[in-house]
Amino acid sequence: MRVVLASLTTTSAGTRDAGTPAVVTDLLWAHARPEDGLEHVTPRATGSGIDLYLFVRAEADGPAVTQMRPLLERARACIAAQGYVLVAD
């Protein structure tokens, strides 16, 4: 299992509600597919947004990151509706 860090930053529309990390986690699970290999998500609020630690079934770091890109893309619009954008890697 590998860990992939996905950092989100708030937009001007972001609300910084204490429950938002849990909502973002739920959005990821709603968009996850078995082939993504997502096993667990741990969100951590930061001063500028949310860090998502994505635990992924993968043999190495490179494939883990590659596996998470489509998931994050599928969830992008819903995450943006919560006032967050993915920080480019």
C-alpha positions in Angstrom: 0.0 0.0 0.0 1.2 3.5 -0.9 0.2 7.0 0.3 -0.5 9.8 -2.1 -0.9 13.3 -0.9 -3.4 15.5 -2.6 -3.5 19.1 -1.5 -6.6 21.3 -1.9 -6.7 25.0 -1.4 -9.7 27.1 -0.8 -11.1 29.4 -3.4 -12.7 32.8 -2.7 -16.0 30.9 -2.5 -14.6 28.4 0.2 -16.4 28.4 3.5 -13.9 26.6 5.8 -16.6 24.7 7.6 -15.3 22.2 10.2 -17.2 19.4 8.5 -15.9 20.1 5.0 -13.0 17.6 5.1 -15.5 14.8 5.8 -17.7 16.0 2.9 -14.7 16.0 0.6 -13.7 12.5 1.7 -17.3 11.4 1.0 -17.1 13.0 -2.5 -13.9 11.0 -3.2 -15.6 7.8 -2.2 -18.7 8.6 -4.3 -16.4 8.9 -7.3 -14.1 6.0 -6.6 -14.1 2.9 -8.7 -12.6 -0.5 -7.8 -9.8 -0.1 -10.3 -8.6 3.1 -8.5 -7.3 0.9 -5.7 -8.4 3.5 -3.0 -8.3 1.8 0.4 -8.5 4.7 2.9 -8.7 8.5 3.0 -7.4 10.7 5.8 -8.2 14.4 5.5 -6.3 17.1 7.4 -7.4 20.7 7.5 -4.5 23.1 6.8 -4.3 26.9 7.0 -5.0 27.2 3.3 -7.2 24.2 2.6 -7.2 20.4 3.1 -4.5 17.8 2.7 -5.9 14.4 1.6 -3.8 11.4 2.4 -5.0 8.7 -0.1 -4.0 5.2 0.8 -3.7 3.2 -2.4 -3.3 -0.4 -3.4 -0.2 -0.1 -5.6 3.3 -1.7 -5.8 5.1 1.6 -6.1 4.7 5.3 -5.7 4.5 6.2 -9.4 1.7 3.8 -10.2 -0.2 5.0 -7.0 -0.1 8.6 -8.2 -1.1 7.5 -11.7 -4.1 5.6 -10.2 -5.3 8.6 -8.2 -5.3 11.1 -11.1 -8.5 9.9 -12.8 -10.3 9.7 -9.4 -9.3 13.3 -8.5 -10.4 14.4 -12.0 -13.8 12.7 -11.7 -14.3 14.4 -8.3 -12.9 17.8 -9.3 -16.2 19.6 -10.1 -17.9 18.4 -6.8 -14.8 19.4 -4.8 -14.9 22.8 -6.5 -18.5 23.2 -5.5 -17.3 22.9 -1.9 -14.9 25.8 -2.5 -11.7 23.9 -3.1 -9.3 23.3 -6.0 -6.6 20.7 -6.3 -3.1 22.2 -6.0 -1.1 21.2 -9.2 1.7 18.7 -8.6 
